[in-house]
Amino acid sequence: MTREELTRLIRDASRFGTIFYSDHCFERMDDRNVEIEDVENVIDCGEVLRFEWDPEFENWKAEMTGVDIEGDPLSIQIAINVDGRQATIITCHDERFKK
């Protein structure tokens, strides 16, 4: 899997499949004033920084970075299943919260 292929899988899941948000992600979004539209903007316009295969869950995990709808930096952690029809946003963070 290349970075470009994974980016396409994530964007296709967003457009044609199903995107889930973990409970943890919703908590972080609330804490950090991040809206679903902000996450969608990262998926649509951002880039995959790093990714790896997770053998335990048999899916790809990636960090995508981009900007929210106001232009502020935002990163998301996302897991995507092999067929690319389903993805889960695990968490989100911006530079203020990234350690």
Secondary structure as GFF3:
##gff-version 3
##sequence-region A 1 99
A	DSSP	alpha_helix	3	16	.	.	.	ID=ss1
A	DSSP	beta_strand	18	21	.	.	.	ID=ss2
A	DSSP	alpha_helix	23	32	.	.	.	ID=ss3
A	DSSP	alpha_helix	36	45	.	.	.	ID=ss4
A	DSSP	beta_strand	47	54	.	.	.	ID=ss5
A	DSSP	beta_strand	59	67	.	.	.	ID=ss6
A	DSSP	beta_strand	73	81	.	.	.	ID=ss7
A	DSSP	beta_strand	86	93	.	.	.	ID=ss8
###
